[in-house]
């Protein structure tokens, strides 16, 4: 069973609304595409499959803005999000979004992304949003593969006869890596794609050695989520209760230790990240209680009205009602693209 990360799967990931599939995932696909290109993209063409869901909702659900923010290398929380296309155009970028057939589409949320940089470097990928903000890249410059942004990814296209030399430089035998595979395809019979997914970035001294090899193409990208490196401290409610009883630690302390061991990080780093996420949620609640700052597309925001009514003592429920009001306020912000 896959280990569950608190940050990746429970209190996260941090996403923009209104849709995890069409907004948050679009940002991730754009971010991964930019990094795989390896340079600043000055031109981008995103093709939404004409038979898919993107074609019908990409404007309403800010997919174009999310792709643009990813192409520009911004954080998902960047306050400039709603100006992404305008600022991109003003700085000389040309980002186009069109509807058309995507030949290899096998999912309603399939897109084809074509990028080019100022130096002439080009990249064509096919990707898809698979729900909850998760993404998969299934094709890169004609190569079939599976890349989901869970690890530090390195892709090396090389002549078949150089496979052993490339592997020797990488030095992977005996090392602990997440994935190491050589992809062959009949369409490129004289070449091979080596795909390395690792828990850490490619060592700085290795990349120059690889780039010296004749006929080699290299692409790499960082993860879009925290890399899971360790093992779960517990796997059920019963296990954490037993551990708390035997160790004398609180459930919160054990949760912090769990995530630190799972991600291979210090507990103070986990607390700092949790504090950051708490601030984002608190800010969302506060903004959601200010109706004038919201951009809901279908309904009028109601959290502020219910909040004021509860303050006068006209509603029952106490803490549960107040919690529901704050949850509704956060939902208003997500629905507004926050």
C-alpha positions in Angstrom: 0.0 0.0 0.0 1.3 3.5 -0.9 2.5 5.5 2.1 0.1 8.4 2.9 1.9 11.8 3.3 0.1 14.4 5.4 1.3 17.2 3.2 0.7 15.5 -0.1 -2.5 13.7 0.6 -4.3 15.1 3.7 -3.5 18.7 4.5 -2.6 19.4 1.0 -1.6 19.7 -1.7 -1.9 23.5 -1.8 -4.1 24.2 -4.8 -6.0 27.0 -6.5 -9.6 26.6 -7.4 -12.2 26.4 -8.7 -11.1 22.9 -9.9 -8.4 20.6 -8.7 -8.5 18.8 -12.1 -8.7 21.8 -14.4 -6.9 24.5 -12.4 -4.5 23.0 -10.0 -3.5 20.2 -12.3 -3.1 22.6 -15.2 -0.5 24.6 -13.2 1.4 21.4 -12.4 1.5 20.4 -16.0 2.7 23.8 -17.0 5.3 23.8 -14.3 6.6 20.3 -15.3 6.7 21.3 -19.0 8.7 24.5 -18.3 11.3 22.5 -16.3 11.5 19.8 -18.9 12.2 22.4 -21.6 15.1 23.5 -19.4 14.8 27.2 -20.5 12.3 30.0 -20.3 9.5 29.2 -22.7 8.8 32.2 -25.0 6.1 30.4 -27.0 3.6 27.8 -25.9 0.7 26.1 -27.6 -1.7 24.1 -25.5 -4.1 21.9 -27.4 -7.2 20.7 -25.5 -8.6 17.5 -26.9 -11.8 18.4 -28.7 -13.6 15.3 -27.2 -12.4 16.1 -23.7 -13.6 18.2 -20.8 -10.9 20.8 -21.0 -12.4 22.0 -24.3 -15.6 22.9 -22.6 -14.4 24.5 -19.3 -10.9 25.8 -19.6 -11.8 29.5 -19.6 -14.4 29.3 -16.8 -12.1 27.2 -14.6 -8.9 29.3 -15.2 -7.0 26.5 -16.9 -5.3 29.0 -19.3 -4.2 31.2 -16.3 -2.9 28.1 -14.5 -0.9 26.8 -17.5 0.5 30.3 -18.0 1.6 30.6 -14.3 3.3 27.3 -14.6 5.1 28.2 -17.8 6.3 31.4 -16.2 7.7 29.5 -13.2 5.5 31.2 -10.6 4.4 29.7 -7.3 0.8 28.5 -7.2 0.1 31.1 -4.5 1.5 34.0 -6.5 -0.8 37.0 -6.2 -0.3 37.8 -9.9 -2.2 34.7 -10.9 -5.2 36.5 -12.5 -2.8 38.7 -14.6 -0.7 35.7 -15.8 -1.7 36.0 -19.5 -1.6 39.8 -19.6 1.8 39.9 -17.9 3.1 37.1 -20.1 2.1 39.0 -23.3 3.5 42.2 -22.0 6.9 40.6 -21.4 7.0 39.1 -24.9 5.6 35.6 -24.3 3.1 34.1 -26.8 0.8 31.6 -25.1 -2.0 30.1 -27.3 -4.8 27.8 -26.2 -6.7 26.0 -28.8 -9.2 23.1 -29.1 -8.3 20.2 -31.5 -7.7 16.5 -31.8 -5.0 15.0 -29.6 -4.1 11.8 -31.3 -3.1 9.7 -28.3 -5.9 11.0 -26.0 -7.2 8.2 -23.7 -8.6 10.4 -20.9 -11.1 13.3 -20.8 -8.5 15.6 -19.4 -5.8 15.1 -22.0 -3.7 18.0 -23.4 -0.8 18.4 -25.8 1.7 21.1 -24.9 4.2 22.5 -27.4 6.9 24.8 -26.0 9.9 26.6 -27.5 12.6 28.8 -25.9 14.4 31.9 -27.2 17.4 29.7 -28.1 15.3 27.4 -30.2 14.9 24.5 -27.8 11.6 22.7 -28.4 9.5 20.3 -26.4 6.3 18.5 -27.1 4.5 16.6 -24.4 1.2 14.9 -23.9 -0.2 15.0 -20.4 -3.4 14.5 -18.5 -5.1 15.6 -15.2 -6.2 12.5 -13.4 -8.1 14.0 -10.4 -7.3 15.8 -7.1 -4.6 17.9 -8.7 -2.6 14.8 -9.8 -1.1 14.7 -13.3 0.7 12.3 -15.6 2.9 13.1 -18.6 2.6 10.1 -21.0 4.6 11.3 -24.0 7.7 13.5 -24.5 8.9 14.3 -28.0 7.3 11.1 -29.3 8.6 8.9 -26.5 6.0 7.0 -24.4 6.7 7.3 -20.7 5.0 7.9 -17.3 6.0 10.9 -15.3 3.9 12.1 -12.5 6.0 14.7 -10.6 6.6 12.5 -7.6 10.4 12.4 -7.9 13.4 14.2 -9.4 13.1 13.0 -13.0 16.0 12.7 -15.5 15.3 11.6 -19.1 18.2 10.8 -21.5 17.7 10.1 -25.2 20.8 8.5 -26.7 21.9 6.2 -29.5 21.4 2.5 -28.6 25.1 1.8 -28.7 25.8 4.4 -26.0 23.4 3.0 -23.4 26.1 1.3 -21.4 28.2 4.4 -21.3 25.3 6.6 -20.1 24.5 4.1 -17.4 28.1 4.0 -16.3 28.2 7.8 -15.9 24.9 7.7 -14.0 26.4 5.1 -11.7 23.0 3.8 -10.7 23.9 0.1 -10.0 23.7 -0.5 -6.3 22.2 2.9 -5.5 18.7 3.3 -4.1 16.5 5.0 -6.7 12.7 5.1 -7.3 12.8 4.0 -10.9 15.4 3.2 -13.5 14.3 2.0 -16.9 15.3 2.0 -20.5 12.4 2.7 -22.9 12.6 1.3 -26.5 10.1 2.0 -29.3 9.9 0.8 -32.8 9.4 4.4 -34.0 13.0 5.2 -32.9 14.7 1.9 -33.4 18.2 3.2 -33.3 17.8 5.3 -30.1 16.8 4.7 -26.5 15.3 6.7 -23.7 16.7 6.2 -20.2 14.3 7.3 -17.5 15.7 7.9 -14.0 13.4 8.9 -11.1 15.3 9.6 -7.9 14.7 10.9 -4.4 17.3 13.6 -4.9 18.4 15.8 -7.8 20.9 14.6 -10.4 24.4 15.4 -8.9 25.8 18.6 -10.4 29.0 17.0 -11.5 27.2 14.3 -13.6 25.3 16.6 -16.0 28.3 18.1 -17.7 29.7 14.6 -18.4 26.4 13.5 -20.0 26.2 16.6 -22.1 29.6 15.9 -23.6 28.3 12.7 -25.2 27.5 13.0 -28.9 23.9 12.7 -29.9 22.5 12.8 -26.3 19.4 14.8 -25.4 18.7 15.5 -21.7 15.5 16.6 -19.9 15.0 16.9 -16.2 12.4 18.3 -13.8 11.9 18.5 -10.0 8.9 17.0 -8.2 5.6 18.9 -7.8 5.1 17.4 -4.4 7.2 16.3 -1.4 9.2 13.2 -2.3 8.4 10.2 -0.1 11.7 8.8 1.0 11.0 6.8 4.2 8.5 4.5 5.7 5.3 5.1 7.6 5.6 5.4 11.4 2.1 3.9 11.7 -0.6 2.7 9.2 -3.8 2.9 11.2 -5.6 4.7 13.9 -5.1 1.8 16.2 -1.3 1.9 15.6 -1.0 5.6 16.4 -3.1 5.3 19.5 -0.9 2.4 20.8 2.2 4.3 19.9 1.0 7.4 21.8 0.2 5.3 24.8 3.6 3.6 24.9 5.7 6.7 24.0 3.7 9.4 25.9 3.7 11.6 22.8 0.6 13.5 21.7 -1.1 12.7 18.4 0.2 16.0 17.0 3.8 15.2 18.0 3.5 11.7 16.4 2.0 13.3 13.3 5.0 15.6 13.0 7.4 12.7 13.6 5.5 10.6 11.0 5.9 13.2 8.3 9.5 13.9 9.1 10.4 10.2 8.8 8.4 9.7 5.7 9.8 12.7 3.9 13.3 12.4 5.3 13.2 15.9 6.8 13.7 17.5 10.2 10.8 18.0 12.5 11.3 21.7 12.7 11.0 21.8 8.8 7.7 20.0 9.1 6.4 22.5 11.7 7.5 25.4 9.5 5.6 24.0 6.5 2.6 23.3 8.7 2.7 26.9 9.9 2.8 28.1 6.3 -0.2 26.0 5.4 -2.1 27.2 8.4 -1.5 30.8 7.4 -2.8 30.1 3.9 -6.0 28.5 5.3 -6.5 31.4 7.8 -6.1 34.0 5.0 -8.6 32.1 2.9 -11.2 32.1 5.7 -10.7 35.8 6.3 -11.0 36.6 2.5 -14.0 34.3 2.3 -15.8 36.4 4.9 -15.3 39.5 2.7 -17.9 39.2 0.0 -16.6 42.1 -2.1 -13.3 40.2 -2.9 -15.0 37.1 -4.2 -15.6 36.0 -7.8 -18.2 33.2 -7.6 -19.6 32.3 -11.0 -22.9 30.7 -10.1 -24.0 31.6 -6.6 -23.9 34.6 -4.3 -21.4 34.2 -1.4 -23.2 33.5 1.9 -20.5 32.8 4.5 -20.3 36.4 5.7 -24.1 36.6 6.2 -24.2 33.3 8.1 -21.2 34.5 10.2 -23.0 37.7 11.2 -26.2 35.9 12.0 -24.3 33.4 14.2 -22.6 36.2 16.0 -26.0 37.6 17.1 -26.9 34.3 18.7 -29.6 33.4 16.2 -28.1 30.1 15.1 -27.6 26.9 17.0 -24.7 24.5 16.8 -21.9 26.4 18.5 -18.5 25.3 17.5 -19.7 23.0 14.7 -21.7 25.9 13.1 -18.7 28.2 13.4 -16.4 25.6 11.8 -18.9 25.1 9.0 -19.0 28.8 8.4 -15.2 29.0 8.1 -15.2 26.0 5.8 -17.7 27.6 3.6 -15.6 30.8 3.5 -12.6 28.8 2.4 -14.7 27.2 -0.3 -15.9 30.6 -1.5 -12.2 31.6 -2.0 -11.4 28.3 -3.8 -14.5 28.8 -6.1 -13.2 32.3 -6.8 -9.8 31.0 -8.0 -7.9 31.5 -4.8 
